[in-house]
Amino acid sequence: MQSKGYEILERNYFSKAGEIDIVCKENGYLVFVEVKYRANTRLGYPEEAILPYKMQHIIRTAQRYLYERKYTIDTPVRFDVVVILGKDIQVIQNAFEA
């Protein structure tokens, strides 16, 4: 993530609302990143594991993060997903919206 220009603020943020793998900044956005890994496609592609209920869980956790860290309502946020399949790594920017 850092090699792609992201400034990592936190890893494995936990709260009562849940967990976010990485919180960072990139191009003026506060970015909440979900990381999904699969060694192979036998159980499906990593991005297939991010179902609508998981997206809502991440969004609620991000809202809690914003509140706890006293960010304002107009803070630009984005939800990215890092997909790791074997040794192949792909960053999907703006993978879903709140």
C-alpha positions as CSV (number, residue, x, y, z in Angstrom):
1,M,0.0,0.0,0.0
2,Q,2.8,2.4,0.9
3,S,4.5,1.8,-2.5
4,K,1.3,2.8,-4.2
5,G,1.3,6.2,-2.4
6,Y,-1.0,5.3,0.6
7,E,-0.1,6.7,4.0
8,I,-1.0,4.1,6.5
9,L,-2.6,5.4,9.7
10,E,-3.7,2.2,11.4
11,R,-3.7,-1.5,10.9
12,N,-6.3,-3.8,12.4
13,Y,-8.5,-1.1,13.9
14,F,-10.9,-2.7,16.4
15,S,-14.0,-1.2,18.0
16,K,-17.3,-2.4,19.3
17,A,-18.6,-2.0,15.7
18,G,-16.0,-4.4,14.3
19,E,-12.6,-4.5,12.6
20,I,-11.0,-2.8,9.6
21,D,-7.8,-4.2,8.2
22,I,-6.1,-0.9,7.2
23,V,-7.0,2.7,7.6
24,C,-4.9,5.1,5.4
25,K,-4.9,8.3,3.4
26,E,-4.5,8.6,-0.3
27,N,-5.1,11.6,-2.6
28,G,-7.1,13.5,-0.1
29,Y,-9.3,10.5,0.9
30,L,-9.5,8.7,4.2
31,V,-9.5,5.1,2.9
32,F,-10.8,2.0,4.7
33,V,-9.2,-1.1,3.3
34,E,-10.5,-4.7,3.5
35,V,-7.8,-7.3,2.6
36,K,-8.9,-10.7,1.2
37,Y,-6.5,-13.5,0.5
38,R,-6.9,-16.9,-1.2
39,A,-4.0,-19.3,-2.0
40,N,-6.0,-20.5,-5.0
41,T,-9.5,-20.3,-6.5
42,R,-10.7,-23.6,-5.1
43,L,-12.9,-21.7,-2.6
44,G,-13.6,-18.9,-5.1
45,Y,-11.9,-15.6,-5.7
46,P,-11.0,-13.4,-2.7
47,E,-13.3,-10.5,-3.8
48,E,-16.3,-12.9,-3.8
49,A,-16.0,-13.1,0.0
50,I,-17.1,-9.4,0.4
51,L,-20.9,-9.8,0.4
52,P,-23.3,-7.0,1.1
53,Y,-23.6,-7.8,4.8
54,K,-19.8,-7.6,5.0
55,M,-19.8,-4.2,3.2
56,Q,-22.4,-2.9,5.7
57,H,-20.3,-4.1,8.6
58,I,-17.2,-2.3,7.3
59,I,-19.3,0.9,6.7
60,R,-20.6,0.8,10.3
61,T,-17.1,0.3,11.6
62,A,-15.8,3.1,9.5
63,Q,-18.5,5.4,10.9
64,R,-17.4,4.5,14.4
65,Y,-13.7,5.2,13.4
66,L,-14.7,8.7,12.1
67,Y,-16.7,9.4,15.3
68,E,-13.9,8.3,17.6
69,R,-11.2,10.2,15.7
70,K,-13.3,13.3,15.5
71,Y,-13.4,13.6,11.7
72,T,-16.0,15.9,10.3
73,I,-19.1,14.8,8.3
74,D,-17.5,16.2,5.1
75,T,-14.4,14.1,5.3
76,P,-14.0,12.4,1.9
77,V,-13.9,8.6,2.5
78,R,-13.4,5.6,0.2
79,F,-13.6,1.9,0.6
80,D,-10.9,-0.1,-1.2
81,V,-10.3,-3.8,-1.3
82,V,-6.9,-5.5,-1.6
83,V,-7.3,-8.8,-3.3
84,I,-4.5,-11.3,-2.9
85,L,-4.6,-14.5,-5.0
86,G,-1.5,-16.6,-4.4
87,K,1.3,-14.0,-5.1
88,D,-0.8,-11.7,-7.3
89,I,-1.9,-8.5,-5.5
90,Q,-4.6,-6.1,-6.8
91,V,-6.0,-3.0,-5.2
92,I,-9.6,-2.3,-6.1
93,Q,-10.2,1.4,-5.4
94,N,-13.7,2.5,-4.5
95,A,-14.9,-1.1,-4.4
96,F,-18.2,-0.1,-2.7
97,E,-19.9,3.0,-1.3
98,A,-21.5,3.9,1.9
